[in-house]
Amino acid sequence: MAPDKVNSSVVFRLGVLGAMAADLFAARIEEHGLKPKHVGLMVLLDTGKASSQLEVAGVMGVAPSLVVALADRLQELGAVERVRDPADRRRQILGLTPQGRELLALCGELAHAADADFAAALTPAQRARLGALLAPIAAEHGLPAPE
């Protein structure tokens, strides 16, 4: 039996659609001086799963230097603050500011508006089902559960 075509694989289709969705989201948040990784950092801080720059780098799977650059930009925007860890003065703890929480909420609104455009071919019930189908895959790969 011959292998199925690549375009019928879940990873290929999700990869292509994911790139398209990422581009759409990036365009929506760009006017606020953000890129998707900035939002990813804010989401991670909001979940409380990591707080030091080194922990964040590990969870995000990126170089610590990228976390520093992302945090620098978010600090410029007033969205993130850095505090020295009292237990280890070499560590910097990142936290969302009230302004950061507002910015994250705005990003949520923009993401849901992009969802509506991107998945316009689906009914509301189908969009809900798609979210339910993606939830265990996302959880298995360490993404936080939606609230």
N, C-alpha and C positions, 0 to 999 in steps of 0.2 A: 504494500500500500504506500503510495507516494505521500510525503508530508503535505500538510495543508498549506495554503498560501499564507505568506507572512501577514498579510493584511487582515487575516481572520483571527490572529492571536490577540489576546487581551492586552499583553504588554505593549505590542506595537500600536494598537488603536488608542490605548490610554496614553501612551507616550506622545503620539501625534496630537491627540485632543488636548492633552495636558500642556503641550507647548503652545498651542493656540489659546487655551484658556489663560495661561501665564502671561502671554503677550497682551491679551485683553485687559487683565487685571493690572498689569504694569502700566498700561496707557491710562487707566483710570486714576491711579495713585501718583503718577508722575507729576501732575500739577501741584502736588503737596510736598514735592521734594523727596519722594520716597521711591524705593525699589522693593520688589517682593521680599528680598532678604531682610530689609528693615522691618517690614511687617512681621515676618517670621520671628525675628528677635523679640519684638514687642509681644507677640502671642506667647512665646516661650516664657518670657518674664511674667506675663499675666497668669500663666498656669502655675508658676512657682516651682517648676521642675528643675530649674537651674538658676543660679544667681551670680556666681563668679564668672568672670570673662572666660576662664579656662573650662569651667563646667559647660557654659553655653556653647563653646566651640566643640566640645565633645558631643553634646546632644545634637547640635546642628550638623555635625560632620564636616566642619570647615576648619581652616587654619585659625589659630588664635589671633593672628594679625588681621584677619578679615573681621572678626568680632570687634576688635579695637576700632577699626575704620567704621563699621556700622554703628557702634556705640558713639563714636565721635560725632557722626552726622545727627544721630537722634538726640544727643546732648545739645548740639547747636540749635535744634528745633525745640528744645525745652521738654522733650518727651521722656528722656532718661536721665537719671542722676547716678553718679558713681560715688560710692562711699568705701573708705578703707575698712576692711574686715578687722574688728577689734581683736579677734583671736589670732590673726595672722596679717600683719600690716603690709605684707607683700601682695595680698589679694585685694582686688577691687570687686566690690559687690555692685551689681547693676540693679536698678529698680525703676519701675515706671513712675512718673510724676502724675499728678492729676491731669496736666495737659496731655501727657502721653496716653492716659486712659481715654481722654476725649478723642485724640487722634486715632487710637485703635478702634473706637466705636465708629468713627467716620469711615475708617477702612472697611469695617464690617458692612456698613451700609453700601459702600461702593462695590464690595465683593458680591453682595446679594443682588445689586442692580446688574452687575456683569453676569451673574448666574442667569437672571431672567432673560437677558439678551442671548447668551450662549446656548441656553437650553430651551429656546423659544419653541422648538419643534415638539417639546414634551408637554403633556398636561401637568397640572399641579400634582396629581396623584403619581404620575410617572416620575416627576422630579423627586418627590418624597421617597419613592421606591428606590430610585438610583442612589440617593443619599444613604438609605438603609443598607443597600447592597455594598456600598463602598466603606461603610463604617468598620466592619471587622477587618478588612484589608488595611485600612488606615491604622487601626489600633495595633495590629500585628507588626506594623512598621514604625510604631512609636509616635504616631501623630496623636495629639490630644483630642479627646472626644468633644464634639460640639455641645454647647450648653443649650 
